[in-house]
Amino acid sequence: MKLPFGKETPFKVPYTTTNAAGMLTHRLIGHLEELASDRPVVIVCIGTDRSTGDALGPLIGSALLKFKSPHFHLYGTLEEPVHAMNLEETLTTINHSFKHPFVIGIDACLGQVSSVGCIQVGEGPVKPGAGVNKELPPVGDIHITGIVNVGGFMEYFVLQNTRLHLVMRMSEIIASSLFSAVASHIRSTSLMRAQSAAAESN
């Protein structure tokens, strides 16, 4: 998918930024606006509730589940997480269940001290397990990641000792932004269909 100028550059914003949710929503709409109307949106939230830092994905999934939205299909919640042990099976299920799905991959990641608390949106897949040296399949046509702590040393220990407040706040912002972006995309698509149908009937 070729995005408008500037959309190929990954977007990064600290979760504490004023209107961070609005900024993320705007960027996500940009990624969705050229999406064919017949492509189902599938959201894959990767992580485990057994580690505070790595719980970002499942927390986002559980938050999205509360919206009960018919506009996307969701994998990965606190109750039914998608993690290293079942990721390949989940991706196989998605590919068998949907025709040409548009997949949004979501995961926590580690980064530099100055980037902790930042939320990133980018084109292409997320690479789960990279921060802890695991070889796992890439996920997503686009990705959303939250930098939950500092990388480079004792990654498992660092993830276990990440502040829950940080992860919770980031998950709330990402979930609301993603829901708003998909809902806006669906409204826009429905309006264009209605206008097209009206034009054909005249």
Secondary structure, 3 states (H helix, E strand, C coil): CCCCCCCCCCEEEECCCCCHHHHHHHHHHHHHCCCCCCCCEEEEEECCCCCCHHHHHHHHHHHHHCCCCCCCEEECCCCCCECCCCHHHHHHHHHHHCCCCEEEEEEEEEECHHHCCEEEEEECCECCCHHHCCCCCCECCEEEEEEEEECCCCHHHHHHCCCHHHHHHHHHHHHHHHHHHHHHHHHHHHHHHHHHHHHHHC
